Amino acid sequence: MENITVVGGGLAGLVAAITCAEAGAPVHLHEAHHSLGGRARSSASPYITNEGPHVLYSDGPWWRWLAEHGLLGACAAVPLGGLAGFRFRQHGRLRRTPPAALLPVLRRRRRQAPVDVDFHTWIRDQHGPAAATAASNLVGVATFDADPGRLSAAFVWPRLLRVTAIPPAARYAIGGWSGLVDRLATRASSLGVRISTDARVTSLPTSPVIVATSLEAAGRLLGGELPPVASGRAVLLDLAVRTVPGDAFVVSDLDEAGWLERYTLPDPGLAPQGESLIQAQMPLRPGESKADGLARLETLADLALPGWRDRLTWRRDAVAHNRTGALDLPGQTWRDRPAIDRGDDVYLAGDQVAAPGLLSEVSFHSAVTAARLATGLPATEAAR
């Protein structure tokens, strides 16, 4: 087979490199950063955080692929004690149970959602405005968008079903996602993939090539802007606080689509003994500043973690802009995003291209499809 170049060493680039190498192709992967992982990198000990809330979903193809390849590593499910620690913010207060208006929405799980109607309108017409607002904001954790109800019902509905599955399908990579990145890199190296870090690519390599970068960077390499794709914009807040009884495990913000999660409950090793590590997000409204979004997010923390400022041992914050995967507006599906096959043996992979799935699953699907095309294999849906 021809030599295949992979540009980008995040999850999509690593999966693409592994898939190409398993098909017998020589592969050279280039990563501009000094370390692999992209947005899946974790911070260094003693406070090990991901770039925003990160989980794997055990009911998806990405999970199955990792399991089949022996790459899952240690993972934790939602702990039994964590279920009791779920909270919902509604009308400015925390509650232990979802509002009654939301329950009929979640019971009718087999219905099909329309592509050309926004999610809020679709739910409102069936269950009323209170249910539509609560259901829309509940899925903020999977969209990083300040108004998930504006998105296509066919886009939001399966995501809502995934994040509300009982028992929960969410799984936590013990020790942070950098461990998963390391396992992927080790697997790639064992297959003969040549990995070069601190290796920024400024012109399109000789094809076949898989470009597994942001769409903006991919457009520069391809010599022209790619079609724009809607993506989330959110402020992220990581906190370490001294642990006290009564802190919430998860708060789903039904008022403003925010989310807060205490990651040391399933994985105590993410912070020093006696401390809790919390990761939270608040989608930013159009034109809203980081400071204003952060103030709203700190208000959510006030409810979930009483007295957290006096217990604080570490914090950091950031804004995630166009780094949260594709969002499909009414009338759009994942097939309307930039195509994986760009012609002339050039392929795209990442979380904003034409592939199905939830969050990192889009990167996985696109990477496998791009690799199959680059190696001359049929682009089947076997990865689903």
MOVENLIN-V531381 format. One line per field, one symbol per residue. ss: DSSP state (H for helix, E for strand, L for the rest). psi: psi as a letter, one per 40 degrees, with the letter a starting at -180 (. if undefined). burial: 1 if it has 16 or more other ideal C-beta (glycine too) atoms within 10 Angstrom, else 0. Layout:
ss=???
psi=???
burial=???
This chain:
ss=LLLEEEELLEHHHHHHHHHHHHLLLLEEEELLLLLLEHHHLLLLLLLLLLLLLLLEELLLHHHHHHHHLLLLLLEEELLHHHHHLEEEEELLEEELLLLHHHHHHHHLLLLLLLLLLEHHHHHHHHHLHHHHHHHHHHLHHHHLLLLHHHEEHHHHHHHHHHHLLLLLLEEEELLLLHHHHHHHHHHHHHLLLEEELLLLLLLLLLLLEEELLLHHHHHHHHLLLLLLLLEEEEEEEEEEEELLLLLLLEEEELLLLLEEEELLLLLHHHLLLLEEEEEEEEELLLLLLHHHHHHHHHHHHHHHLLLHHHHEEEEEEEEEEEEEEELLELLLLHHHLELLEEELLEEELLLLELLLLLLHHHHHHHHHHHHHHHLLLLLLLLLL
psi=iihhhhhhfaddddddddddddeeihhhhhhdieiidbeeiiiiiehhiigihhiiheeiddddddddefedahiiihiddddeehihhhfeiiieiiiddddddedgeeihiidehiddddddddeiddddddddddeddedfhegdeeihddddddddddeeihihehihhheiedddddddddddddeehhhhifghheihihiiihhgaidddddddeeiiihihiiihihhhhihihhiiehidhhhgedefiihhgeeddgdeeiiheihhhhiihhhiheiidddddddddddddddghfddeeheiiiiihhhfffiihhiheiideeihidheiffhiiiaeeagiiihbeddddddddddddddeeihgifde.
burial=000111111111111111111010101111110001111111000011111111111101111011000011001101000100111111000000011011001000000010001111011100100011111111111111111111111111101101110001111111111101111110110010111000001001101111111110111111000100111111111111101000111111111111111111111101110011111111110000000011011111101110010010100010010111111101010100110101001111111111111111111111111111111000000010
